[in-house]
Amino acid sequence: MYWSMTLDLKESLGWHSHEVYELLYCRKGRGHIIFDNQDISFQGGRFILILPESRHRFLFGQDESADLKILCLTAADAAIHLSSSLSNWLQNIKKTPAVFSDHEENSEFSALFDKIPDALGETEKKDLDIIWGRIGLILAIHFKNQGAGDMDSQGRHGDTVDRICNWIDDNLTEQLTLDIIASEFGMSRSLLTREFRKFTSISIVEYMNMRRLQTAGAILSKTGKSITEAALESGFSSIGNFYQKFKALYGVTPSEFKKQLDLQR
């Protein structure tokens, strides 16, 4: 699920926060978003990414207004529909409540927002993959403009960690261990664990669990397969462990998740 709307906003709003990622694109206008320790102004072509739980307010002076396109994404949906690199980038933004980048007003970036339909509820399932593809492109262009595209290649072992992530993604159904992964890439266990956490901010076990849960969520979302099939096909050998970790990531049990999907279909 995603939420999207177009607003011509000109009235100041009080302090508030959301449990979702809020993506704002200003087509034109002036005004400000005020955070506890940050102030970002609106201007044509500016993209602003607000992190979950970041307290903020909109502030407009006399004769000021902003033509905004707003997208809201839950962390769970971002984990399912976005690539592992984009998911990692989102999770690694921790030092500020929001980030922004500037683009030409009538650029490809602007056109991507125009092609995302406004929706405050269900969207036709056949259109979701296209929409999430466009959202992924929006985030990829933003992070590239910020220099985040080089995150995984910084330092001596950055490229190796990127290859390790891709290799794990291709072998999620195998019973992977630190020894197996270290041997595959010619590294010691200690070097592997240290460098992996350095470049991803999580442990290898956490990464494997996250990717397996993302895979399971995608299987349940896009197929009619059972919860047990989704668990096994995503690499979990224990159904009890799968239930526990699934709820920790998505906030609901696999059964509740599947029930919500069935109601939407």
DAMOVEN-V298915 format. One record per run of one state. SS is the DSSP state (A for helix, B for strand, O for the rest). FROM is the first residue (numbers start at 0). LEN is the number of residues. Records with the same first field share a line. If there is no record, write none. Layout:
BEGIN
SS->FROM-LEN + FROM-LEN
END
This chain:
BEGIN
O->0-1 + 9-6 + 16-4 + 29-1 + 35-3 + 42-3 + 50-5 + 59-6 + 73-1 + 81-2 + 91-6 + 102-5 + 114-4 + 119-5 + 145-2 + 153-4 + 170-7 + 184-4 + 200-3 + 222-4 + 233-5 + 250-3 + 264-1
B->1-8 + 15-1 + 20-9 + 30-5 + 38-4 + 45-5 + 55-4 + 65-8 + 97-5 + 118-1
A->74-7 + 83-8 + 107-7 + 124-21 + 147-6 + 157-13 + 177-7 + 188-12 + 203-19 + 226-7 + 238-12 + 253-11
END
